[in-house]
Amino acid sequence: MGLTMTARRSGLARAVRRDALLRTLAVAVFAIAAFVLIGLGHRAIATGMPASALAWAEDRFYAMTASAGLVLHRVEIIGNNQTARDEVLAALDAEIGTPILAIDLAAAQAHLSAEGWIARVAIERRLPDALNVTIEERIPAALWQQDGKFALIDRAGTVITRSANTLGQFLDLPQLVGPDAPKHAENLLDALDAAPELRGKLNAAARVGGRRWSLYFTGGLEVRLPEENIGGAIERLASMERTGALFARDLRVVDLRVADRIVVRTPPRTIVSPPQVAKRP
């Protein structure tokens, strides 16, 4: 058993050394080939070499690196919860067996960065044969309604997607209404995060006159927030709920637009006409 374990360790050590040697050779080939290509590029500029000749030199360069084993065999993608693997591979525009140095990483990164779900992406070559793609996706924060159409946005107000098939997964998120709602979403969402007893009952938040928010809660309660210090106003509202069961009361409007005053409005009472009394004969 001891001999078997020793043999395994010896084999593993040889594999590690072989991998390290291959990487060293790959880097060396890359450096030499890059030097040659740069030289050809300078010569092309200096002598007016035709573009076709330069293209031929590039093809020879990539063929030489491929002969040395610098070809794509593996693509490792990390962080793509919503971004399809096929979409990433399409952006790379490379098939297995493509010379790995011929893949335009800048173009692939620009293509992926334009996708709504992707906030940041990094692509790196792992010579001799792999590409690593690390994706940071945007976190959905709200549904934005404008002119009867919906979009999924993050806290910064960036539109992630307008696909109806995707929006159905996020119906529990706050709904924001108004043309400038995304621009002002982050401050409102931060304030609501600090008041979970309110956020869970919020149906929608609408921008009023491009200046302030009005909140609409389950049961029909409207809360009018001030233009400034909405965090403080929402904290006052949360305090009302904690101490006085705000949503259990029969209220229609809570107006917090004045800092030192709370105005409430209750539903109009039904006025019952007194019964008609017959005149005595």
C-alpha positions as a printed NumPy array, in Angstrom:
array([[   0.   ,    0.   ,    0.   ],
       [   2.919,    2.274,    0.84 ],
       [   4.421,    1.674,   -2.605],
       [   1.083,    2.447,   -4.24 ],
       [   0.765,    5.722,   -2.335],
       [   4.342,    6.656,   -3.214],
       [   3.7  ,    5.898,   -6.871],
       [   0.583,    8.064,   -6.848],
       [   2.445,   10.943,   -5.282],
       [   5.258,   10.521,   -7.783],
       [   2.779,   10.52 ,  -10.659],
       [   1.039,   13.612,   -9.305],
       [   4.351,   15.403,   -8.949],
       [   5.263,   14.55 ,  -12.554],
       [   1.879,   15.834,  -13.749],
       [   2.361,   19.096,  -11.861],
       [   5.863,   19.545,  -13.274],
       [   4.624,   18.728,  -16.775],
       [   1.812,   21.281,  -16.466],
       [   4.222,   23.906,  -15.209],
       [   6.612,   23.143,  -18.072],
       [   3.82 ,   23.43 ,  -20.62 ],
       [   2.804,   26.799,  -19.199],
       [   6.397,   28.018,  -19.28 ],
       [   6.827,   26.893,  -22.882],
       [   3.519,   28.493,  -23.822],
       [   4.528,   31.8  ,  -22.325],
       [   7.887,   31.626,  -24.062],
       [   6.256,   30.919,  -27.409],
       [   3.793,   33.731,  -26.819],
       [   6.597,   36.181,  -26.04 ],
       [   8.641,   35.222,  -29.106],
       [   5.632,   35.261,  -31.409],
       [   4.441,   38.568,  -30.029],
       [   7.895,   40.049,  -30.594],
       [   7.839,   38.835,  -34.183],
       [   4.344,   40.203,  -34.787],
       [   5.191,   43.592,  -33.284],
       [   8.267,   43.743,  -35.498],
       [   6.201,   42.93 ,  -38.551],
       [   3.668,   45.559,  -37.563],
       [   6.317,   48.268,  -37.291],
       [   7.812,   47.161,  -40.593],
       [   4.375,   47.263,  -42.226],
       [   3.844,   50.83 ,  -41.048],
       [   7.333,   51.961,  -42.049],
       [   7.343,   50.39 ,  -45.489],
       [   3.667,   50.715,  -46.368],
       [   3.176,   46.957,  -46.421],
       [  -0.276,   46.087,  -47.809],
       [  -2.965,   45.125,  -45.311],
       [  -3.144,   41.689,  -46.901],
       [   0.502,   41.083,  -46.077],
       [  -0.039,   42.101,  -42.472],
       [  -3.071,   39.81 ,  -42.28 ],
       [  -0.925,   36.975,  -43.619],
       [   1.665,   37.683,  -40.915],
       [  -1.03 ,   37.591,  -38.239],
       [  -2.341,   34.278,  -39.559],
       [   1.173,   32.842,  -39.455],
       [   1.57 ,   34.138,  -35.911],
       [  -1.613,   32.463,  -34.698],
       [  -0.785,   29.253,  -36.578],
       [   2.607,   29.149,  -34.884],
       [   1.117,   29.626,  -31.419],
       [  -1.528,   26.993,  -32.126],
       [   1.205,   24.534,  -33.143],
       [   2.77 ,   25.156,  -29.738],
       [  -0.481,   24.139,  -28.035],
       [  -2.003,   27.566,  -27.436],
       [  -5.518,   26.607,  -28.487],
       [  -8.824,   26.947,  -26.676],
       [  -9.955,   23.798,  -24.887],
       [ -11.891,   25.095,  -21.877],
       [ -14.08 ,   28.08 ,  -20.963],
       [ -14.797,   28.534,  -17.26 ],
       [ -17.625,   30.92 ,  -16.372],
       [ -18.248,   32.158,  -12.825],
       [ -21.183,   34.214,  -11.539],
       [ -23.643,   33.715,  -14.415],
       [ -26.871,   33.089,  -12.531],
       [ -29.086,   34.885,  -15.078],
       [ -26.664,   35.109,  -18.016],
       [ -26.834,   32.033,  -20.218],
       [ -23.6  ,   30.175,  -20.917],
       [ -24.419,   30.147,  -24.635],
       [ -24.622,   33.95 ,  -24.552],
       [ -21.127,   34.166,  -23.066],
       [ -19.724,   31.731,  -25.632],
       [ -21.351,   33.689,  -28.45 ],
       [ -19.692,   36.877,  -27.208],
       [ -16.296,   35.168,  -27.24 ],
       [ -16.92 ,   34.214,  -30.881],
       [ -14.56 ,   31.256,  -30.571],
       [ -14.899,   27.513,  -30.873],
       [ -12.895,   24.811,  -29.189],
       [  -9.615,   24.509,  -31.095],
       [  -9.393,   28.236,  -31.929],
       [  -5.918,   29.744,  -31.368],
       [  -6.361,   31.208,  -27.914],
       [  -4.336,   34.335,  -28.718],
       [  -6.604,   35.109,  -31.683],
       [  -9.652,   35.642,  -29.444],
       [ -10.495,   39.338,  -29.082],
       [ -11.096,   39.635,  -25.34 ],
       [ -11.773,   43.382,  -25.464],
       [ -14.56 ,   42.919,  -28.006],
       [ -16.062,   40.067,  -26.001],
       [ -15.955,   42.122,  -22.815],
       [ -17.602,   45.105,  -24.517],
       [ -20.329,   42.846,  -25.922],
       [ -21.115,   41.274,  -22.54 ],
       [ -20.955,   44.596,  -20.692],
       [ -23.812,   45.848,  -22.872],
       [ -26.111,   43.098,  -21.559],
       [ -28.595,   44.346,  -18.964],
       [ -27.891,   41.665,  -16.359],
       [ -24.128,   42.187,  -16.363],
       [ -22.706,   44.917,  -14.132],
       [ -19.056,   43.939,  -14.578],
       [ -17.174,   41.231,  -16.449],
       [ -13.537,   40.194,  -16.555],
       [ -12.094,   37.813,  -19.156],
       [  -8.592,   36.42 ,  -18.91 ],
       [  -6.521,   33.86 ,  -20.741],
       [  -5.179,   30.974,  -18.698],
       [  -2.432,   29.727,  -20.94 ],
       [  -2.045,   27.374,  -22.584],
       [  -5.678,   26.451,  -23.276],
       [  -8.349,   28.091,  -21.102],
       [ -10.394,   31.26 ,  -20.751],
       [ -11.798,   32.405,  -17.417],
       [ -14.914,   34.604,  -17.519],
       [ -15.944,   36.195,  -14.202],
       [ -19.329,   37.909,  -14.197],
       [ -20.906,   40.169,  -11.595],
       [ -24.613,   40.465,  -12.263],
       [ -26.925,   43.287,  -11.271],
       [ -29.27 ,   42.7  ,   -8.338],
       [ -32.954,   43.399,   -9.128],
       [ -34.407,   46.013,   -6.756],
       [ -37.727,   47.22 ,   -8.197],
       [ -40.182,   47.12 ,  -11.068],
       [ -40.451,   50.412,  -12.932],
       [ -43.756,   51.255,  -14.579],
       [ -43.921,   53.908,  -17.266],
       [ -46.733,   54.384,  -19.786],
       [ -48.204,   51.019,  -18.864],
       [ -44.953,   49.164,  -19.56 ],
       [ -42.701,   47.521,  -16.985],
       [ -38.945,   47.103,  -16.615],
       [ -36.79 ,   45.451,  -13.99 ],
       [ -34.221,   47.855,  -12.501],
       [ -31.41 ,   47.714,   -9.955],
       [ -30.917,   50.127,   -7.057],
       [ -29.03 ,   52.577,   -9.254],
       [ -31.991,   52.711,  -11.651],
       [ -30.285,   50.791,  -14.458],
       [ -32.733,   48.825,  -16.6  ],
       [ -31.889,   45.13 ,  -16.398],
       [ -34.577,   43.704,  -18.65 ],
       [ -38.011,   44.419,  -20.091],
       [ -38.759,   40.782,  -20.907],
       [ -42.246,   39.815,  -19.729],
       [ -41.056,   36.231,  -19.246],
       [ -38.493,   37.41 ,  -16.705],
       [ -40.546,   40.1  ,  -14.948],
       [ -42.954,   37.5  ,  -13.579],
       [ -40.211,   36.193,  -11.283],
       [ -39.941,   39.535,   -9.465],
       [ -43.512,   40.554,   -8.745],
       [ -42.731,   40.808,   -5.025],
       [ -40.411,   43.775,   -5.608],
       [ -41.603,   47.374,   -5.049],
       [ -43.295,   48.987,   -8.03 ],
       [ -42.048,   52.48 ,   -8.903],
       [ -44.05 ,   54.799,  -11.155],
       [ -42.97 ,   57.914,  -13.025],
       [ -40.527,   58.927,  -15.76 ],
       [ -37.821,   59.933,  -13.273],
       [ -38.479,   57.13 ,  -10.773],
       [ -35.305,   55.126,  -11.577],
       [ -33.112,   58.179,  -10.992],
       [ -34.465,   58.565,   -7.453],
       [ -34.983,   54.885,   -6.635],
       [ -31.891,   54.3  ,   -4.508],
       [ -32.683,   56.824,   -1.769],
       [ -36.246,   55.555,   -1.452],
       [ -35.234,   51.888,   -1.375],
       [ -32.538,   52.577,    1.23 ],
       [ -35.118,   54.272,    3.46 ],
       [ -37.6  ,   51.413,    3.031],
       [ -34.919,   48.823,    3.815],
       [ -34.545,   50.477,    7.21 ],
       [ -38.296,   50.044,    7.829],
       [ -39.183,   46.41 ,    7.005],
       [ -42.565,   46.77 ,    8.722],
       [ -43.501,   49.189,    5.933],
       [ -41.765,   47.641,    2.947],
       [ -43.691,   44.404,    3.215],
       [ -46.983,   46.274,    2.876],
       [ -45.967,   48.619,    0.047],
       [ -47.839,   48.222,   -3.231],
       [ -46.326,   51.083,   -5.222],
       [ -44.414,   54.341,   -5.005],
       [ -45.165,   57.142,   -7.461],
       [ -43.242,   60.282,   -8.265],
       [ -45.347,   63.435,   -7.956],
       [ -44.444,   66.425,  -10.105],
       [ -40.858,   65.212,  -10.439],
       [ -40.252,   66.428,   -6.867],
       [ -41.347,   63.867,   -4.298],
       [ -42.801,   60.392,   -3.653],
       [ -46.24 ,   59.208,   -2.641],
       [ -46.421,   55.689,   -1.212],
       [ -49.435,   53.411,   -1.661],
       [ -49.901,   50.558,    0.787],
       [ -52.07 ,   47.484,    1.037],
       [ -55.538,   48.517,    2.162],
       [ -55.523,   51.798,    0.261],
       [ -53.413,   54.006,    2.536],
       [ -51.567,   56.836,    0.737],
       [ -48.513,   58.401,    2.396],
       [ -47.227,   61.698,    1.003],
       [ -43.497,   62.101,    1.553],
       [ -41.588,   65.404,    1.613],
       [ -39.12 ,   66.447,   -1.08 ],
       [ -36.194,   66.284,    1.359],
       [ -35.21 ,   63.834,    4.1  ],
       [ -37.453,   61.002,    2.984],
       [ -35.504,   58.689,    5.278],
       [ -36.578,   60.688,    8.299],
       [ -40.2  ,   60.781,    7.101],
       [ -40.303,   57.019,    6.579],
       [ -38.807,   56.465,   10.026],
       [ -41.605,   58.609,   11.514],
       [ -44.127,   56.491,    9.614],
       [ -42.515,   53.274,   10.854],
       [ -42.645,   54.612,   14.401],
       [ -46.365,   55.251,   13.985],
       [ -46.831,   51.63 ,   12.919],
       [ -44.759,   50.266,   15.814],
       [ -46.537,   52.311,   18.468],
       [ -50.023,   52.784,   17.114],
       [ -50.759,   50.009,   14.602],
       [ -50.929,   52.425,   11.685],
       [ -52.352,   49.916,    9.22 ],
       [ -55.004,   48.723,   11.641],
       [ -56.526,   52.182,   11.768],
       [ -59.072,   53.404,    9.267],
       [ -56.914,   55.986,    7.476],
       [ -56.827,   57.067,    3.855],
       [ -54.007,   59.638,    3.754],
       [ -50.987,   60.368,    5.946],
       [ -49.28 ,   63.61 ,    4.926],
       [ -45.653,   63.938,    6.07 ],
       [ -44.647,   66.832,    3.84 ],
       [ -44.216,   69.19 ,    6.803],
       [ -41.345,   68.101,    9.045],
       [ -42.919,   68.899,   12.438],
       [ -46.478,   67.929,   11.645],
       [ -48.44 ,   64.84 ,   10.616],
       [ -51.755,   65.317,    8.867],
       [ -54.092,   62.352,    8.57 ],
       [ -57.298,   61.971,    6.641],
       [ -59.961,   59.406,    7.413],
       [ -62.691,   58.153,    5.06 ],
       [ -65.767,   60.377,    4.934],
       [ -68.423,   59.199,    7.303],
       [ -71.751,   58.165,    5.868],
       [ -74.417,   60.669,    6.897],
       [ -77.638,   58.922,    7.838],
       [ -80.763,   61.052,    7.346],
       [ -83.042,   61.096,   10.36 ],
       [ -86.276,   59.211,    9.91 ],
       [ -89.274,   61.191,    8.727],
       [ -91.69 ,   61.824,   11.56 ],
       [ -95.312,   61.935,   10.624],
       [ -97.179,   65.038,   11.692],
       [ -99.675,   64.637,   14.355],
       [-103.209,   64.9  ,   13.045]])
